[in-house]
Amino acid sequence: MIRPAHPTGAAGTALATLGAAALLTGCIPGTAGPGSADGDAGVTATTEVTVLGAASTRVINEQLADLAGDLTPPQSLEFVNAGSSTLVQQLADGSPGDVLITADEATMGRAVDNGSVEDPQVVATNSMVMVVPAGNPAEITGVDDSLDDASVVLCDPQVPCGTVSRALIEELGVDIDPVSLEHSVSDVLGKVISGEADAGWVYRTDAAAAGEAVEVIDIPGAGDHPNSLVAAVTAGTDTPAGSRELVELLTSEKMARVWQAHGFTPAP
């Protein structure tokens, strides 16, 4: 069962992007406190934690890493950011990881069902918007007939952003024929920014992170279909205590400010 989170602690980060088409990995160590140098008396060993994070969470990586460096013991986080379904499949196939963050509860539910994670907690929510390239060259005005001749990119319905997009399309009663279905919200955003698509449906947080590269058009009813971001410790983690502490950090008051700064709504 996925339960709402309750605020607590503090944690850390690094960056990686993994998907069907590309893989980027990296590590941003947290800042260790005094006495952390090799050979110092009273050294506190750094705990290394690998976070498998939904693509939409990549924007919090650096600030999460900073907070993780203040934990005792300090943590150094390595992030793998990709579509939630990809991460769940990678984990089921035996890829290493200590904490999983998915962009919705249904995808986390699959990880629970296959025994990959334990005790998921909702940490934040997100909502969908439509983005167009800067200048809006296709002159799209909304979810209306201005989309009829436009090239629209959506997420695949098998991933969280696609599930929400499909639900909104059905609720609005519109007919949208996407030119492609992508495996992550990052891929949708990339096609819009590059001009390969006239419009795409992405999370509000991704639109905010893109800055002036895109223009945002609200989708009617999107606020009624928020996605819940869910975090859980993996069943195969080598650092169970540190991983649990990191999940607690994701629900803390300090992280609530980080979530809000990037357009998420922290879990109550």
Order of alpha helices (4+ residues) and beta strands (2+ residues): beta-beta-beta-beta-beta-alpha-beta-alpha-beta-alpha-beta-beta-beta-alpha-beta-alpha-beta-alpha-beta-beta-alpha-alpha-beta
